[in-house]
Amino acid sequence: MIEMIFSLIFPLVLVGFLLIIFISGFTKKRSKHTFMSLEEFMRDWLNDHGQGHKLEEQLRKMKKDPMGGLYMPITYKGGKLFTNWGLSANKVSCINLILSFLIFYGVIMAGEGHTLDLRSQQPLYGIWFFALGFLVLITGIIDGIDGAIARLLDKKSKSGAWFDNTIDRISDILMFVCLIPGNFLFIVQYGLDLTWIIWTNIFLILIYEYMRAKHEGLGLHDTKPYPGERVTRVLILTSAFLIYGISSFMIIITDLIDPSATVIWLDLHYSTTIWCMLIFQIIILIIMVMSSIQLAKYSWKELKKMDINN
């Protein structure tokens, strides 16, 4: 009964909530908006992240890196699009949460085939990771769009920031915990259960985000970006899922064209399905350890300066 609810009713409920949110936006009376420019948008973002005292310098740097050249324009355009659809920042945050639950559901369902026969059932499950990888990437983009909407409409609020950050942490947990039921980090031939790496990554992510939130709460608004930011974690998970999905897809295509040639892919596919998730989880572990140490040193040093000045 519980399994049926999860496998059939749970995704339908999530899709139903998505439809309700979008319908509520489309049926809302539209008002014309005059949006700030992309440069004004980036300046406002830097000001909110404690860079106001060196705004021009940071703006020049941002324009030259992927943050300013790719991420900011995407979230800026996405914010305008969702605003024109009648969606508020909080509604977009809810969309992000629903998509995270769909990823959680999809990975668990696909994980049921992780240990099945590589010649038949396993690739049929594994191919879903291709779609799930793009869904993870979309959640990463939407994570910036909700804030962009609040910025573009000049409706930034403490309650909205709290709501967004809370959903981000739930999303972080869901995207890692879902890997555990499928035994993605259990290596049968060596009898190794490396699930502890997933739990460690969840712990480090929560510690990292707590430290950053705490030092901002103590008045240290001049923050520094480190590799362990959420955008990095999203890109790594997206890469892992896409590689897994593409490998499964190649098995299916090869089997359809020439079943006898499938054996060529089996060893490579086995290595991909067994080691891919592990390697990417280890990469996240290393990044989070380094970023947590760097952030802790930076926060401690700057907070001590504030203590002396006070």
N, C-alpha and C positions, 0 to 999 in steps of 0.2 A: 504494500500500500504506500509506504513512505517513498520507495523507489519510483513508483508510478507518478506520485505527486511531483517528485524532483525532475524526472525525465520528461514529463508531458505538461503538467500544469504550471510548473515554475517558469519555464521560458515564455509561455503564453501570457502569464501575468505580467512579466517584464515588458514584453512587446506591447501589451495593452496600456501600461503606464506610459511608454514612449509615445504611443498614438495620442493619448489624452493630452500630454504636454504639447505636442506639435499642433494638435487641433485647437487647443486653448490659445496658442499664439496666432494661428491663421484667422481665427474668428474674432480676435481682439481688434478694436478700432485702431487703425494705423494713424500715426502722426508723422509729419515730415521732420527729418533730423538733419541738422548741419553738423557734420563731423569734423573734428580736428584733423590736421594733416598727420601723416605718418611720423614726421620728425617731431611734431608737437606731442604725439602719442609716446614716442621714445623718451623725450625729455620728461614727461610726466611720470613715466615708469621709473626712470632714474631718480627723480626726486623722491618718489615713494620708497625707494630702496636705499635711501641714505646717501645718495651721490650728489646732492644739490650743491655742496660746497666745491665740487670739482666737476661741474656738469658738462662743460664743453670738452674737457679732456676725456671723460668717460664716454661722451657721445661719439667722439671721433673713433675711440677704440671699438665701441659697439658696432659701428657701421662697417668695420673691417672684419669682424668675426661672424661666425654662423648665427649667433644670437640676434644681431642686428640685420644681417643680410638675408636670413631665411625665416627664423622663428618669429621675429617681431612683425614682418610684413604678413605672414600667414595668419597670426592671431588678430592683427589689425583688420585684415579683410574679412576674416571669419566673424569678428565682432560686429562689423557693419552688416554682414549677411544675416546673422541671427537676429540682430536688432530689427532689421527690415522685415523679418518673419514674425515679429511681435514677441520674441522671447526675452525674458529678463535674465540677468546674471544668475540668479538662484535657480531658475528653471534649467538653464544650461548646466549648472552644477549637478542638478538631479539627473539630467541626461547622462552625464559622465558616470554617476554612481550606477545607473541602470546598465550602461554598457559594461562597466566593471563586473557586475554580477553576471552578465551574459558571457563574458570571458571566463569567469569562474566556472559557470555551468558548462561551457564548451570544452574547456580543458579537462574537466573531470570526465565528461562523456567520451572525449577522444582518448583519454588516458586508459579507458577500459580495454582498448585494443593494443596498448603499448607492448604487452608481452605475448601477443598472439602470433600466429604463423606469419613470417615475413613474406611468404610467397602469395598470400591471399588476404586474410582479414586485416592484418596490421596496417598495410598501406591505405586501406579504405577508411580506417580511423585517422591515420596520421595526416592524410591530405587536408583535413579540416584545420590543421595548424596554419596552413597558408592564409585562410580567411581570418583566423584568430590573430595572426601576426599583424594584419592590417587594422584589425579592430583595436589592438593594443596601441598602435600608432595613432589612431583617431582619438582615443581617450587622452593621449598625451597632448594632442593639439587642442582638444576641447578644454583641457585643463587651463590653457592660457586664454581661451576665448571668453570664458565667464568673467575673468578679470578685465578683459578688453572691453566688454560690454559696459561694465560699471564705469570704466575710465572714459569711454566715448560719450556716455550719457551723463557724466559727472554725478554718478550716484554711488560713489564709493562709500562703504559703511563698515564699521567694525563688526557688525553682526554678519554681513556678507563675507568678510574676510575669514571670520571664524568658521562659518558654514563651509566655505570652499576648502579651508585647510583640514577640517574634520573629514570631509569626503575624500580628500587626497590620501589621508592616512588609511581610511577604510579600503580605498582602491589599492594602495600599496600592499596591504595585507592579503586582499583577495587574489591578487595576481601572483602571489608567491605560494600561499597556502594551497591553491588549486593543484599545484604540482605534486603534492604529497600523496593523495589517493592513487594516482596512476603509477606510483613507484618509479618515477623517472630518474631518481638518483639511487636506485637499487641495482647494483651490477651483479647479476646472477652468477656469472662464471667465476667471480672472485669471492662471492658471498659477502659483498660489501654493501652496507646500508648507510648511505651518505646523506640521508634526509636531514641530519643535523645542520648541514650547510644552509639549507633553506631557512630553518628556524633562526640560525645565527644571522643571516641576512635580514630577516624581519626585525630582529632585535637591534641590529646596527642602524637600520633605516629609522626606526622609531627613536633611538638615542640621538642620531644625527639631527633629525627634524626637531626633537625636543630642545636640544642645545641651541639651535638657531632661533626657535621661537622664544626661548627663555632669555637669551641675551638681548633680543629685540624688546622683550617685555621689561628688561632692566634699563632700557634707554640707549642701548648700543644699536643705533639704526644704520651705521655704516657697515654694511655686510660685504663679504667677499664670496664670489661664486667658486665652488670647488667641484671636482669631477663627479662627486656623489649626488649631484642635484637630480631631481625626479626625471628631467628630460633625458639624462644619461641612462638611467635605469630603464626607462621606456624603450629607448633605442636598442639596448642590449637584449631585452626580452623580445622585442619585435624581430631582431635578427635571429635569435634562437628559434622562434616559432616558424619564421619563414624558411629557414634552412631545413627544419624538420619536415615542413609541409612540401617543399620542393623535392626533397629526397623521396618522400612517399609517392608523390605524383610521378616521378621518373620510373619507379617500380611498376606502377599501374600502366603507364604508356608503353613501357618495354614489354610487359606481359601481353598487352593487346596486340602489339606488332609482331613479336616473336617470343612466345613463352619460353623457348629453349635458351634465349639470350638473357633471361631474367637473372640467371645465376651470376652474370657479370657484375650486377649491381648489388647483389646480396651482402657481400662482405662490407662494401662501402656503406650501404644503407644501415647495416647492423651497427657499424661504428658510429654513424651519424645519430641513430636513435638512442644509443647507449651513452655516448660520450658528449654529444652536443649540449644537452641540458647541463651536464656536470661542468663542462668547460666554461660555459657562460655564467653559471652560478659562482664558480671560483673567481671569475673576472669581477663580478659584482662584489664578492666578498673582499677581494683585494682593494678595490676602489673605495668601498665603504669604510674599511679599516683606515686607509690612508686619509680619506676626507674627514672622518671623525676626529682623528688625531690633529690634523691641520686646523680644523674648526675649533677644537678645544683649546689649542695653543693660542690661536688668534683671539678668541673670546676672552680667555684668561688674561692675556697681555693687555687688551684694550680695557677690560673691566678694572684691572689694577690701576691703570692710568686714571680712570674715572674716580677711583677711590682716593687717589693722591690729590687730584684736582679738587675734590670735595672737602 
